[in-house]
Amino acid sequence: MEMKVCQSCSMPLENEEMIGTNQDGSKNGDYCIYCFKDGKFTDGIKTLEEYIEYSLQFAEQAGMTKEQMKEHCQKVLPTLKRWQCTCTDECASGYNSNCTCTSSECHCAEPKQ
């Protein structure tokens, strides 16, 4: 059986206490308690790039150098639900390398500057 991971940070969800909560207090099985509590993301971060930089502070705790952590985050985080855009066919297929959307915030409809 494959270990379930937080769909924001990729931390293994090893037990019930690790699971985040919805606004009504029920468990949200997609996210850990550190990323998602009371129906909201706890970090206030909007973009994947910001989150990768934020994650570097946890490198030592994860047994990695900052460079290793950055590489890990760049590889793994884009595959997680929070950081995937599905608002257009191009984004959902992974062919829009310029997409800056997350699963909770779409920028595809915004006018280009």
Steps between C-alpha positions, in 0.01 A plus 500: 500500500636839400553758777268799469677838501391857559393653170668828590839409652538124428541406867381143565160484668596221736212525746166669565657778710703615199192569284383858446152627583215664312319808626239281672773306685474186286819344366630596155693195380688693231710718729703484821413703809807720445379610154121502538302584814142616549437497125794724405861465401710607797791660314333778299717413200353546152757358256701182469823700471428676831422166662825344381695787655293469820576125514876551508485578873402135558795350310703405805195350673444287187866391497590698187709795399310806377608416146369143533175628651452748216559228241260266682231768520538594133453136404224393741284802584371567146345151505290575811136613496556845652745599229324357195290711270212335319311810388585459131570193289850631429578535872340169598708317241820649639589677176471855632841560652411866565197420715518656846165366624445276798204274562342776708589806292471541121699758306423369151203733458702805606600738221861473387708809582 
